[in-house]
Amino acid sequence: MIISSPENNYDIVVVGGGMVGASFAYALSKSLTASCPNILVVEATAPITDICFQSSFDARSTALSFGSRLIYESIGLWEEIEEQVSPICEIRVSDRGRFGSTCLTREEQGTEALGYVVENANLGIVLNTQLSESESIAHLAPAIIEKISPKEEGMRLEIVAGDNRFQVLAGLVVLADGGRSPICDQLGIGQSKESYNQHAIITNAAFELPHQFCAFERFTDTGPLAVLPLREFNGENRCSLVWTVRAEESAEYMELDDEEFIVKLQNSFGNHLGAVIQVGEKFCYPLSLSLAKEQIRPSLVLLGNVAHTLHPVAGQGLNLALRDIEALVSTLSSAVTQQKPLGDMATLQRYVEKQDFDQQNSIRFTDSLTKLFSNNKQSNVILRQLGLLTLELLPSARKTFAEQAMGIMAR
Ligand SMILES: Cc1cc2nc3c(=O)[nH]c(=O)nc-3n(C[C@H](O)[C@H](O)[C@H](O)COP(=O)(O)OP(=O)(O)OC[C@H]3O[C@@H](n4cnc5c(N)ncnc54)[C@H](O)[C@@H]3O)c2cc1C
């Protein structure tokens, strides 16, 4: 339900109604229907209801793993999301200009799809519609949480919405305000940050040939290039590109006109989908591995990018956050059943322990893939080719790799 001024007290306040905050609020409201907690979601940008962008739901696309599909299915959202996705039926991994490639297929993995690609703006519309229709979630946007301070048994939040200021008390604050969090700075929650010295150039492209639901991960001299299948639109064979380039070269790529960019892209990607016909507007994101030094405090839990921002190479960021959400919702539901306060440290600690293995595993998987495939040192090239050869020759290795990519390893 959309509100313009909040009440004084909430059981839970979610800071940030992006992909993670909105998914968490909805999942929790579904899980706790009987006990009806009152939940407030505060989002800095106006909600999207049509194709125009809210900060979390920008021009990017996201590869949702099969595991994420199961999570959205379990909270009754998959039907709406499914209308907006393109399935990934095959993933082809190759190293440009060198031997070594492998292919994962849904048939071999015995699943309906290896994953699904959704445009962030479309996922945003689905999530925002659910928030505005939910009876148990109050959605305040645009509004900014300016300050959070600990109180006995909860947190006090200062909210600014236009010319209005509000103070709200919450039993639990779920911080889902993304990778650059002034609130963490205020609370003295440190981050360990390692820059990859790379930027991701994002754009959509139309190709001569249909993608046949195939995703390509191609390792080029600058870094990995992912070409992901999008839903057909206006008869165009559209794909979403995530092209990792060295930080010092990204301005050069961004300044290329469409024709020049198409030549560079065609040269790196090859003719897998015939000629590149058209490219859309380009966006650039600096890439780093950032990890919060604390994920919980009494009455506070960090979710999504504010807790861990990963390199997009393996498409793990949102997928991992959705598994965190599933674990947190289940932990909070048990606390409610046992009539324990939601912000209780012992409860939050159980959540962190539950997710520790999955988080460490996903961080390691993404970080090592990034480092292995991002430079052409002779030792890395050899390891890469051995890796691709092993995947190609050993179905069991392909299965393990596919399970990690599909987000079903930790389930
Ligand atoms: C190029 C690229 C490609 C990616 N591809 C994939 C992929 O294929 N698969 C995958 O799983 N992941 C992918 N990711 C990762 C994924 O995008 C992130 O995991 C996800 O965006 C994290 O969402 P979030 O809600 O935590 O943060 P954000 O998306 O940053 O959202 C934070 C929200 O909080 C709001 N906010 C901030 N401060 C305040 C405040 N003080 N008060 C109120 N509101 C506030 C913001 O307006 C924003 O809406 C990719 C990332 C990049 C950069």
The ligand as an SDF file (V2000), in Angstrom:
LIG
                    3D

 53 58  0  0  0  0  0  0  0  0999 V2000
   26.6840   -4.8190  -14.5850 C   0  0  0  0  0  0  0  0  0  0  0  0
   26.0280   -5.6810  -13.5630 C   0  0  0  0  0  0  0  0  0  0  0  0
   25.3730   -6.8510  -13.9530 C   0  0  0  0  0  0  0  0  0  0  0  0
   24.8000   -7.6800  -13.0000 C   0  0  0  0  0  0  0  0  0  0  0  0
   24.2140   -8.8560  -13.4000 N   0  0  0  0  0  0  0  0  0  0  0  0
   23.7140   -9.6940  -12.4730 C   0  0  0  0  0  0  0  0  0  0  0  0
   23.1360  -10.9500  -12.8600 C   0  0  0  0  0  0  0  0  0  0  0  0
   23.0700  -11.2740  -14.0410 O   0  0  0  0  0  0  0  0  0  0  0  0
   22.6410  -11.7630  -11.8750 N   0  0  0  0  0  0  0  0  0  0  0  0
   22.6960  -11.4190  -10.5500 C   0  0  0  0  0  0  0  0  0  0  0  0
   22.2530  -12.1970   -9.7000 O   0  0  0  0  0  0  0  0  0  0  0  0
   23.2230  -10.2330  -10.1660 N   0  0  0  0  0  0  0  0  0  0  0  0
   23.7240   -9.3790  -11.0830 C   0  0  0  0  0  0  0  0  0  0  0  0
   24.2440   -8.1670  -10.6920 N   0  0  0  0  0  0  0  0  0  0  0  0
   24.1870   -7.8080   -9.2740 C   0  0  0  0  0  0  0  0  0  0  0  0
   22.8430   -7.1630   -8.9190 C   0  0  0  0  0  0  0  0  0  0  0  0
   22.5800   -6.0950   -9.8070 O   0  0  0  0  0  0  0  0  0  0  0  0
   22.8730   -6.6630   -7.4740 C   0  0  0  0  0  0  0  0  0  0  0  0
   23.0900   -7.7740   -6.6630 O   0  0  0  0  0  0  0  0  0  0  0  0
   21.5570   -5.9990   -7.0880 C   0  0  0  0  0  0  0  0  0  0  0  0
   21.3440   -4.8520   -7.8720 O   0  0  0  0  0  0  0  0  0  0  0  0
   21.5920   -5.5910   -5.6210 C   0  0  0  0  0  0  0  0  0  0  0  0
   20.3680   -4.9550   -5.3220 O   0  0  0  0  0  0  0  0  0  0  0  0
   20.1890   -4.0740   -4.0130 P   0  0  0  0  0  0  0  0  0  0  0  0
   18.7040   -3.8790   -3.8960 O   0  0  0  0  0  0  0  0  0  0  0  0
   20.9530   -4.6560   -2.8900 O   0  0  0  0  0  0  0  0  0  0  0  0
   20.9210   -2.6920   -4.3170 O   0  0  0  0  0  0  0  0  0  0  0  0
   20.5020   -1.5420   -5.3160 P   0  0  0  0  0  0  0  0  0  0  0  0
   20.0570   -2.1320   -6.5850 O   0  0  0  0  0  0  0  0  0  0  0  0
   21.6210   -0.5720   -5.3280 O   0  0  0  0  0  0  0  0  0  0  0  0
   19.2350   -0.8600   -4.6130 O   0  0  0  0  0  0  0  0  0  0  0  0
   19.3330   -0.0600   -3.4670 C   0  0  0  0  0  0  0  0  0  0  0  0
   18.0630    0.7780   -3.3700 C   0  0  0  0  0  0  0  0  0  0  0  0
   18.0930    1.5170   -2.1440 O   0  0  0  0  0  0  0  0  0  0  0  0
   17.6610    2.8530   -2.3830 C   0  0  0  0  0  0  0  0  0  0  0  0
   18.2920    3.6930   -1.3380 N   0  0  0  0  0  0  0  0  0  0  0  0
   19.6090    3.9330   -1.1520 C   0  0  0  0  0  0  0  0  0  0  0  0
   19.8090    4.6950   -0.0490 N   0  0  0  0  0  0  0  0  0  0  0  0
   18.5780    4.9420    0.4810 C   0  0  0  0  0  0  0  0  0  0  0  0
   18.1210    5.6830    1.6290 C   0  0  0  0  0  0  0  0  0  0  0  0
   18.9750    6.2830    2.4700 N   0  0  0  0  0  0  0  0  0  0  0  0
   16.7940    5.7480    1.8640 N   0  0  0  0  0  0  0  0  0  0  0  0
   15.9200    5.1170    1.0310 C   0  0  0  0  0  0  0  0  0  0  0  0
   16.2960    4.4080   -0.0580 N   0  0  0  0  0  0  0  0  0  0  0  0
   17.6040    4.3040   -0.3290 C   0  0  0  0  0  0  0  0  0  0  0  0
   18.1570    3.1580   -3.8120 C   0  0  0  0  0  0  0  0  0  0  0  0
   17.4070    4.1930   -4.4030 O   0  0  0  0  0  0  0  0  0  0  0  0
   17.9550    1.8160   -4.5080 C   0  0  0  0  0  0  0  0  0  0  0  0
   16.6910    1.6940   -5.1140 O   0  0  0  0  0  0  0  0  0  0  0  0
   24.8420   -7.3290  -11.6300 C   0  0  0  0  0  0  0  0  0  0  0  0
   25.4690   -6.1410  -11.2380 C   0  0  0  0  0  0  0  0  0  0  0  0
   26.0670   -5.3190  -12.1970 C   0  0  0  0  0  0  0  0  0  0  0  0
   26.7720   -4.0520  -11.7640 C   0  0  0  0  0  0  0  0  0  0  0  0
  1  2  1  0
  2  3  1  0
  2 52  2  0
  3  4  2  0
  4  5  1  0
  4 50  1  0
  5  6  2  0
  6  7  1  0
  6 13  1  0
  7  8  2  0
  7  9  1  0
  9 10  1  0
 10 11  2  0
 10 12  1  0
 12 13  2  0
 13 14  1  0
 14 15  1  0
 14 50  1  0
 15 16  1  0
 16 17  1  0
 16 18  1  0
 18 19  1  0
 18 20  1  0
 20 21  1  0
 20 22  1  0
 22 23  1  0
 23 24  1  0
 24 25  2  0
 24 26  1  0
 24 27  1  0
 27 28  1  0
 28 29  2  0
 28 30  1  0
 28 31  1  0
 31 32  1  0
 32 33  1  0
 33 34  1  0
 33 48  1  0
 34 35  1  0
 35 36  1  0
 35 46  1  0
 36 37  1  0
 36 45  1  0
 37 38  2  0
 38 39  1  0
 39 40  1  0
 39 45  2  0
 40 41  1  0
 40 42  2  0
 42 43  1  0
 43 44  2  0
 44 45  1  0
 46 47  1  0
 46 48  1  0
 48 49  1  0
 50 51  2  0
 51 52  1  0
 52 53  1  0
M  END
$$$$
